[in-house]
Amino acid sequence: MSGALRRLHSNDNEYAPPGAAAETARLRAEVDALRRRVVELETAWTAALSPTPITPEDGGSFTGASELLDESRAILGAMLAHGPTVVFVKDVSGRYALINRHFSALFDATPTAVLGKTDYDLFPPEVAARIRKTDQDILVEGRAHEYEGTIPTPRGERTFSTLKVPVYDRRGDVLGLACFSSDITELRRAEAERDEMERLAGEAREATLRELEAPLMPIARGVLAIPLVGELGEARARHVEAVVLSGVTERQVEWVILDVTGLRTAGAAAICGLSRVARAARLLGASVVVTGMRAELARTLGAMDEGKPEFISLSTLESGIEYTLRRRRRK
């Protein structure tokens, strides 16, 4: 550094505000204290998870770490005792190192009966193998894994939403894994019941709609009327055909009145379906009367060039009823 630069830097303090040096020293002291606190916390946390006792040679203060360890254990104990989930910790070999009271209550097992055991000691072999495979994948991949599954318990199979995370020491070596698991059995059961109710309601709606698509209205003995409203597509025409044939067979119907006054649209396929209904009804001994046919439907029917239609067409439903009743009385 040149002499001029040395002189410039040597005079820096002359331009600093009063008390700046003291403030800088205080901030540096606070930063150093925070760094020491971080080291102490890391040391205490490592001691809480590792079976190896901490010593002063590890780089931390034995007395300070012991106090922090007591505090950490108190906080951790409160969380484990009163938290809403099942919590446990396993080492890398799959042995339980820690369980909370929810785990004990769920499996009717004391910590003494569980700690040091593996899943093969607690569950059927196929369940234990599945759990172990999941745990090993997490330890190998080194990342958290969230999933949903069922586990057998003394009260039957329960469904859990589970989060498992690998646990490391301060050197980055894996110590094991921690698990947080929530029992969602009742939630899934309620959802299944809701889905079943929605399915049944949907089936009821479909049945009602099917009835409304082709409602059977008895007019007199041997006479049925079916008013059609809305659109008559090919699928609905097939449904009308099925309803008519069923009604003719089950009720010994002689006359069927199809009232199309309320139809908005009906394509060629639908009109062809009406002709098909009439032919099938005649084969069963019944006749079909179509009432309320508008000009556009008549044009569609005429353009199909299928010859004389198999049904009788009248202008209104009233005239159709009068016609069928008059013909019926003649017999």
BAMI-199423 format. One record per residue (C-alpha): residue in three letters; x, z, y. Coordinates in steps of 0.25 Angstrom, whole numbers, plus 5000, padded with zeros to 4 digits. Last residue first. Layout:
@type=ALA&xx=X&zz=Z&yy=Y .
...
***
This chain:
@type=LYS&xx=4542&zz=4879&yy=4787 .
@type=ARG&xx=4535&zz=4875&yy=4800 .
@type=ARG&xx=4538&zz=4889&yy=4806 .
@type=ARG&xx=4553&zz=4887&yy=4805 .
@type=ARG&xx=4552&zz=4874&yy=4813 .
@type=ARG&xx=4545&zz=4881&yy=4824 .
@type=LEU&xx=4555&zz=4892&yy=4824 .
@type=THR&xx=4567&zz=4883&yy=4824 .
@type=TYR&xx=4561&zz=4874&yy=4836 .
@type=GLU&xx=4557&zz=4886&yy=4844 .
@type=ILE&xx=4570&zz=4893&yy=4843 .
@type=GLY&xx=4577&zz=4880&yy=4847 .
@type=SER&xx=4568&zz=4878&yy=4859 .
@type=GLU&xx=4572&zz=4892&yy=4863 .
@type=LEU&xx=4586&zz=4889&yy=4861 .
@type=THR&xx=4586&zz=4877&yy=4870 .
@type=SER&xx=4588&zz=4862&yy=4870 .
@type=LEU&xx=4587&zz=4859&yy=4855 .
@type=SER&xx=4597&zz=4853&yy=4845 .
@type=ILE&xx=4594&zz=4852&yy=4830 .
@type=PHE&xx=4607&zz=4853&yy=4822 .
@type=GLU&xx=4614&zz=4843&yy=4812 .
@type=PRO&xx=4618&zz=4834&yy=4823 .
@type=LYS&xx=4615&zz=4819&yy=4821 .
@type=GLY&xx=4628&zz=4811&yy=4820 .
@type=GLU&xx=4642&zz=4817&yy=4821 .
@type=ASP&xx=4645&zz=4808&yy=4833 .
@type=MET&xx=4653&zz=4820&yy=4840 .
@type=ALA&xx=4649&zz=4814&yy=4854 .
@type=GLY&xx=4634&zz=4818&yy=4852 .
@type=LEU&xx=4638&zz=4833&yy=4850 .
@type=THR&xx=4647&zz=4833&yy=4862 .
@type=ARG&xx=4636&zz=4827&yy=4870 .
@type=ALA&xx=4626&zz=4837&yy=4865 .
@type=LEU&xx=4636&zz=4848&yy=4869 .
@type=GLU&xx=4637&zz=4842&yy=4883 .
@type=ALA&xx=4622&zz=4841&yy=4884 .
@type=ARG&xx=4619&zz=4855&yy=4881 .
@type=MET&xx=4614&zz=4861&yy=4868 .
@type=GLY&xx=4604&zz=4872&yy=4870 .
@type=THR&xx=4600&zz=4873&yy=4856 .
@type=VAL&xx=4606&zz=4869&yy=4842 .
@type=VAL&xx=4596&zz=4870&yy=4830 .
@type=VAL&xx=4602&zz=4872&yy=4816 .
@type=SER&xx=4595&zz=4870&yy=4803 .
@type=ALA&xx=4596&zz=4879&yy=4791 .
@type=GLY&xx=4597&zz=4876&yy=4776 .
@type=LEU&xx=4611&zz=4880&yy=4773 .
@type=LEU&xx=4616&zz=4865&yy=4774 .
@type=ARG&xx=4608&zz=4864&yy=4787 .
@type=ALA&xx=4616&zz=4876&yy=4792 .
@type=ALA&xx=4629&zz=4869&yy=4788 .
@type=ARG&xx=4625&zz=4856&yy=4796 .
@type=ALA&xx=4621&zz=4864&yy=4808 .
@type=VAL&xx=4634&zz=4872&yy=4808 .
@type=ARG&xx=4642&zz=4859&yy=4807 .
@type=SER&xx=4635&zz=4853&yy=4819 .
@type=LEU&xx=4637&zz=4866&yy=4827 .
@type=GLY&xx=4652&zz=4865&yy=4823 .
@type=CYS&xx=4653&zz=4850&yy=4828 .
@type=ILE&xx=4648&zz=4855&yy=4841 .
@type=ALA&xx=4659&zz=4865&yy=4841 .
@type=ALA&xx=4670&zz=4855&yy=4837 .
@type=ALA&xx=4664&zz=4846&yy=4848 .
@type=GLY&xx=4666&zz=4856&yy=4859 .
@type=ALA&xx=4656&zz=4867&yy=4864 .
@type=THR&xx=4656&zz=4872&yy=4878 .
@type=ARG&xx=4648&zz=4882&yy=4886 .
@type=LEU&xx=4638&zz=4886&yy=4874 .
@type=GLY&xx=4626&zz=4894&yy=4879 .
@type=THR&xx=4615&zz=4884&yy=4875 .
@type=VAL&xx=4621&zz=4882&yy=4862 .
@type=ASP&xx=4610&zz=4889&yy=4854 .
@type=LEU&xx=4612&zz=4887&yy=4839 .
@type=ILE&xx=4599&zz=4889&yy=4832 .
@type=VAL&xx=4599&zz=4891&yy=4817 .
@type=TRP&xx=4587&zz=4888&yy=4808 .
@type=GLU&xx=4584&zz=4891&yy=4794 .
@type=VAL&xx=4592&zz=4904&yy=4792 .
@type=GLN&xx=4593&zz=4911&yy=4779 .
@type=ARG&xx=4599&zz=4923&yy=4786 .
@type=GLU&xx=4612&zz=4924&yy=4778 .
@type=THR&xx=4614&zz=4909&yy=4776 .
@type=VAL&xx=4610&zz=4904&yy=4789 .
@type=GLY&xx=4617&zz=4915&yy=4797 .
@type=SER&xx=4630&zz=4913&yy=4790 .
@type=LEU&xx=4629&zz=4898&yy=4792 .
@type=VAL&xx=4626&zz=4900&yy=4807 .
@type=VAL&xx=4637&zz=4911&yy=4809 .
@type=ALA&xx=4648&zz=4902&yy=4802 .
@type=GLU&xx=4644&zz=4890&yy=4810 .
@type=VAL&xx=4644&zz=4898&yy=4823 .
@type=HIS&xx=4658&zz=4903&yy=4819 .
@type=ARG&xx=4663&zz=4888&yy=4817 .
@type=ALA&xx=4657&zz=4885&yy=4830 .
@type=ARG&xx=4665&zz=4896&yy=4836 .
@type=ALA&xx=4678&zz=4891&yy=4831 .
@type=GLU&xx=4675&zz=4877&yy=4836 .
@type=GLY&xx=4671&zz=4881&yy=4850 .
@type=LEU&xx=4658&zz=4884&yy=4855 .
@type=GLU&xx=4659&zz=4890&yy=4869 .
@type=GLY&xx=4650&zz=4900&yy=4876 .
@type=VAL&xx=4637&zz=4904&yy=4869 .
@type=LEU&xx=4631&zz=4900&yy=4856 .
@type=PRO&xx=4617&zz=4906&yy=4853 .
@type=ILE&xx=4614&zz=4907&yy=4838 .
@type=ALA&xx=4599&zz=4907&yy=4834 .
@type=LEU&xx=4594&zz=4910&yy=4820 .
@type=VAL&xx=4581&zz=4906&yy=4813 .
@type=GLY&xx=4577&zz=4909&yy=4799 .
@type=ARG&xx=4568&zz=4921&yy=4803 .
@type=ALA&xx=4567&zz=4920&yy=4818 .
@type=ILE&xx=4577&zz=4920&yy=4829 .
@type=PRO&xx=4589&zz=4927&yy=4823 .
@type=MET&xx=4601&zz=4927&yy=4833 .
@type=LEU&xx=4614&zz=4925&yy=4827 .
@type=PRO&xx=4626&zz=4926&yy=4837 .
@type=ALA&xx=4636&zz=4915&yy=4836 .
@type=GLU&xx=4648&zz=4918&yy=4845 .
@type=LEU&xx=4642&zz=4932&yy=4848 .
@type=GLU&xx=4644&zz=4936&yy=4834 .
@type=ARG&xx=4658&zz=4931&yy=4834 .
@type=LEU&xx=4660&zz=4939&yy=4847 .
@type=THR&xx=4655&zz=4951&yy=4840 .
@type=ALA&xx=4664&zz=4950&yy=4828 .
@type=GLU&xx=4676&zz=4947&yy=4837 .
@type=ARG&xx=4673&zz=4959&yy=4845 .
@type=ALA&xx=4671&zz=4968&yy=4833 .
@type=GLU&xx=4685&zz=4962&yy=4828 .
@type=GLY&xx=4691&zz=4965&yy=4841 .
@type=ALA&xx=4686&zz=4979&yy=4841 .
@type=LEU&xx=4691&zz=4981&yy=4827 .
@type=ARG&xx=4705&zz=4976&yy=4831 .
@type=GLU&xx=4705&zz=4985&yy=4844 .
@type=MET&xx=4701&zz=4997&yy=4835 .
@type=GLU&xx=4712&zz=4994&yy=4826 .
@type=ASP&xx=4722&zz=4992&yy=4837 .
@type=ARG&xx=4718&zz=5005&yy=4843 .
@type=GLU&xx=4719&zz=5012&yy=4830 .
@type=ALA&xx=4733&zz=5006&yy=4828 .
@type=GLU&xx=4737&zz=5011&yy=4842 .
@type=ALA&xx=4732&zz=5025&yy=4839 .
@type=ARG&xx=4741&zz=5025&yy=4827 .
@type=ARG&xx=4753&zz=5020&yy=4834 .
@type=LEU&xx=4751&zz=5031&yy=4845 .
@type=GLU&xx=4749&zz=5041&yy=4834 .
@type=THR&xx=4761&zz=5037&yy=4827 .
@type=ILE&xx=4770&zz=5037&yy=4839 .
@type=ASP&xx=4780&zz=5048&yy=4836 .
@type=SER&xx=4791&zz=5046&yy=4846 .
@type=SER&xx=4806&zz=5045&yy=4841 .
@type=PHE&xx=4819&zz=5048&yy=4849 .
@type=CYS&xx=4831&zz=5046&yy=4840 .
@type=ALA&xx=4846&zz=5049&yy=4843 .
@type=LEU&xx=4857&zz=5042&yy=4836 .
@type=GLY&xx=4871&zz=5045&yy=4831 .
@type=LEU&xx=4884&zz=5049&yy=4837 .
@type=VAL&xx=4889&zz=5035&yy=4841 .
@type=ASP&xx=4903&zz=5035&yy=4847 .
@type=GLY&xx=4903&zz=5032&yy=4862 .
@type=ARG&xx=4914&zz=5041&yy=4865 .
@type=ARG&xx=4904&zz=5050&yy=4872 .
@type=ASP&xx=4895&zz=5052&yy=4859 .
@type=TYR&xx=4885&zz=5042&yy=4856 .
@type=VAL&xx=4870&zz=5042&yy=4852 .
@type=PRO&xx=4862&zz=5030&yy=4847 .
@type=VAL&xx=4848&zz=5029&yy=4851 .
@type=LYS&xx=4835&zz=5029&yy=4843 .
@type=LEU&xx=4821&zz=5027&yy=4849 .
@type=THR&xx=4809&zz=5029&yy=4840 .
@type=SER&xx=4794&zz=5026&yy=4841 .
@type=PHE&xx=4789&zz=5033&yy=4829 .
@type=THR&xx=4777&zz=5031&yy=4819 .
@type=ARG&xx=4774&zz=5042&yy=4809 .
@type=GLU&xx=4772&zz=5042&yy=4794 .
@type=GLY&xx=4766&zz=5054&yy=4788 .
@type=ARG&xx=4765&zz=5069&yy=4793 .
@type=PRO&xx=4778&zz=5073&yy=4785 .
@type=THR&xx=4785&zz=5061&yy=4792 .
@type=PRO&xx=4787&zz=5046&yy=4788 .
@type=ILE&xx=4793&zz=5038&yy=4799 .
@type=THR&xx=4787&zz=5025&yy=4806 .
@type=GLY&xx=4793&zz=5016&yy=4816 .
@type=GLU&xx=4795&zz=5012&yy=4830 .
@type=TYR&xx=4808&zz=5007&yy=4836 .
@type=GLU&xx=4818&zz=5010&yy=4848 .
@type=HIS&xx=4833&zz=5008&yy=4845 .
@type=ALA&xx=4844&zz=5012&yy=4854 .
@type=ARG&xx=4858&zz=5006&yy=4854 .
@type=GLY&xx=4871&zz=5007&yy=4846 .
@type=GLU&xx=4869&zz=4996&yy=4837 .
@type=VAL&xx=4876&zz=5003&yy=4825 .
@type=LEU&xx=4869&zz=5016&yy=4828 .
@type=ILE&xx=4855&zz=5010&yy=4830 .
@type=ASP&xx=4857&zz=5002&yy=4818 .
@type=GLN&xx=4861&zz=5014&yy=4810 .
@type=ASP&xx=4848&zz=5022&yy=4815 .
@type=THR&xx=4839&zz=5010&yy=4811 .
@type=LYS&xx=4845&zz=5009&yy=4797 .
@type=ARG&xx=4844&zz=5024&yy=4795 .
@type=ILE&xx=4829&zz=5025&yy=4799 .
@type=ARG&xx=4826&zz=5014&yy=4789 .
@type=ALA&xx=4834&zz=5020&yy=4778 .
@type=ALA&xx=4827&zz=5034&yy=4781 .
@type=VAL&xx=4813&zz=5027&yy=4779 .
@type=GLU&xx=4817&zz=5020&yy=4766 .
@type=PRO&xx=4823&zz=5033&yy=4761 .
@type=PRO&xx=4811&zz=5042&yy=4764 .
@type=PHE&xx=4814&zz=5051&yy=4776 .
@type=LEU&xx=4821&zz=5064&yy=4779 .
@type=ASP&xx=4834&zz=5065&yy=4771 .
@type=TYR&xx=4836&zz=5050&yy=4772 .
@type=ASP&xx=4834&zz=5051&yy=4787 .
@type=THR&xx=4847&zz=5060&yy=4787 .
@type=LYS&xx=4849&zz=5075&yy=4787 .
@type=GLY&xx=4859&zz=5083&yy=4796 .
@type=LEU&xx=4848&zz=5089&yy=4804 .
@type=VAL&xx=4834&zz=5088&yy=4797 .
@type=ALA&xx=4831&zz=5100&yy=4789 .
@type=THR&xx=4838&zz=5109&yy=4799 .
@type=PRO&xx=4831&zz=5102&yy=4811 .
@type=THR&xx=4818&zz=5107&yy=4804 .
@type=ALA&xx=4809&zz=5097&yy=4797 .
@type=ASP&xx=4793&zz=5094&yy=4798 .
@type=PHE&xx=4796&zz=5079&yy=4801 .
@type=LEU&xx=4789&zz=5078&yy=4814 .
@type=ALA&xx=4791&zz=5093&yy=4818 .
@type=SER&xx=4806&zz=5092&yy=4816 .
@type=PHE&xx=4807&zz=5079&yy=4823 .
@type=HIS&xx=4799&zz=5084&yy=4835 .
@type=ARG&xx=4808&zz=5096&yy=4835 .
@type=ASN&xx=4820&zz=5088&yy=4838 .
@type=ILE&xx=4831&zz=5083&yy=4829 .
@type=LEU&xx=4846&zz=5082&yy=4829 .
@type=ALA&xx=4858&zz=5078&yy=4820 .
@type=TYR&xx=4850&zz=5070&yy=4810 .
@type=ARG&xx=4859&zz=5063&yy=4801 .
@type=GLY&xx=4860&zz=5048&yy=4802 .
@type=SER&xx=4875&zz=5046&yy=4799 .
@type=VAL&xx=4877&zz=5043&yy=4814 .
@type=ASP&xx=4870&zz=5056&yy=4818 .
@type=LYS&xx=4855&zz=5057&yy=4820 .
@type=VAL&xx=4848&zz=5063&yy=4832 .
@type=PHE&xx=4833&zz=5066&yy=4833 .
@type=VAL&xx=4821&zz=5066&yy=4843 .
@type=VAL&xx=4806&zz=5065&yy=4839 .
@type=THR&xx=4799&zz=5063&yy=4853 .
@type=PRO&xx=4791&zz=5072&yy=4863 .
@type=GLY&xx=4803&zz=5080&yy=4868 .
@type=HIS&xx=4801&zz=5095&yy=4868 .
@type=ALA&xx=4811&zz=5100&yy=4858 .
@type=LEU&xx=4821&zz=5088&yy=4859 .
@type=MET&xx=4821&zz=5088&yy=4874 .
@type=ALA&xx=4823&zz=5103&yy=4875 .
@type=GLY&xx=4834&zz=5103&yy=4865 .
@type=LEU&xx=4841&zz=5092&yy=4872 .
@type=ILE&xx=4841&zz=5100&yy=4885 .
@type=ALA&xx=4845&zz=5113&yy=4878 .
@type=ARG&xx=4856&zz=5105&yy=4871 .
@type=SER&xx=4861&zz=5098&yy=4883 .
@type=GLU&xx=4862&zz=5112&yy=4890 .
@type=ASP&xx=4869&zz=5118&yy=4879 .
@type=LEU&xx=4879&zz=5106&yy=4878 .
@type=LEU&xx=4881&zz=5107&yy=4893 .
@type=GLU&xx=4886&zz=5121&yy=4891 .
@type=SER&xx=4895&zz=5118&yy=4880 .
@type=ALA&xx=4900&zz=5106&yy=4887 .
@type=GLY&xx=4904&zz=5115&yy=4899 .
@type=THR&xx=4911&zz=5125&yy=4890 .
@type=PHE&xx=4918&zz=5114&yy=4881 .
@type=SER&xx=4922&zz=5106&yy=4894 .
@type=GLY&xx=4924&zz=5091&yy=4890 .
@type=GLY&xx=4935&zz=5082&yy=4886 .
@type=ASP&xx=4934&zz=5083&yy=4871 .
@type=GLU&xx=4945&zz=5093&yy=4870 .
@type=PRO&xx=4936&zz=5103&yy=4876 .
@type=THR&xx=4928&zz=5103&yy=4862 .
@type=ILE&xx=4915&zz=5097&yy=4859 .
@type=PRO&xx=4909&zz=5101&yy=4845 .
@type=THR&xx=4908&zz=5089&yy=4835 .
@type=PRO&xx=4893&zz=5087&yy=4831 .
@type=SER&xx=4891&zz=5077&yy=4842 .
@type=LEU&xx=4878&zz=5076&yy=4850 .
@type=ALA&xx=4878&zz=5088&yy=4858 .
@type=ALA&xx=4893&zz=5088&yy=4860 .
@type=THR&xx=4892&zz=5073&yy=4865 .
@type=TRP&xx=4882&zz=5078&yy=4875 .
@type=ALA&xx=4890&zz=5089&yy=4880 .
@type=THR&xx=4902&zz=5080&yy=4882 .
@type=GLU&xx=4894&zz=5070&yy=4889 .
@type=LEU&xx=4889&zz=5081&yy=4898 .
@type=GLU&xx=4902&zz=5087&yy=4901 .
@type=VAL&xx=4908&zz=5073&yy=4904 .
@type=VAL&xx=4897&zz=5070&yy=4914 .
@type=ARG&xx=4899&zz=5084&yy=4920 .
@type=ARG&xx=4913&zz=5081&yy=4922 .
@type=ARG&xx=4910&zz=5068&yy=4929 .
@type=LEU&xx=4900&zz=5074&yy=4938 .
@type=ALA&xx=4910&zz=5085&yy=4942 .
@type=ASP&xx=4920&zz=5074&yy=4945 .
@type=VAL&xx=4910&zz=5066&yy=4954 .
@type=GLU&xx=4906&zz=5079&yy=4961 .
@type=ALA&xx=4921&zz=5082&yy=4964 .
@type=ARG&xx=4923&zz=5068&yy=4969 .
@type=LEU&xx=4910&zz=5070&yy=4978 .
@type=ARG&xx=4916&zz=5083&yy=4984 .
@type=ALA&xx=4930&zz=5076&yy=4986 .
@type=THR&xx=4923&zz=5065&yy=4994 .
@type=GLU&xx=4915&zz=5074&yy=5002 .
@type=ALA&xx=4928&zz=5082&yy=5006 .
@type=ALA&xx=4935&zz=5070&yy=5010 .
@type=ALA&xx=4923&zz=5065&yy=5018 .
@type=GLY&xx=4922&zz=5078&yy=5026 .
@type=PRO&xx=4924&zz=5071&yy=5040 .
@type=PRO&xx=4922&zz=5056&yy=5039 .
@type=ALA&xx=4934&zz=5048&yy=5034 .
@type=TYR&xx=4942&zz=5040&yy=5044 .
@type=GLU&xx=4955&zz=5048&yy=5044 .
@type=ASN&xx=4954&zz=5049&yy=5029 .
@type=ASP&xx=4958&zz=5034&yy=5029 .
@type=ASN&xx=4971&zz=5037&yy=5036 .
@type=SER&xx=4980&zz=5036&yy=5024 .
@type=HIS&xx=4973&zz=5024&yy=5020 .
@type=LEU&xx=4977&zz=5016&yy=5032 .
@type=ARG&xx=4991&zz=5022&yy=5032 .
@type=ARG&xx=4993&zz=5017&yy=5018 .
@type=LEU&xx=4987&zz=5004&yy=5021 .
@type=ALA&xx=4997&zz=5002&yy=5033 .
@type=GLY&xx=5008&zz=5007&yy=5024 .
@type=SER&xx=5006&zz=4996&yy=5014 .
@type=MET&xx=5000&zz=5000&yy=5000 .
***
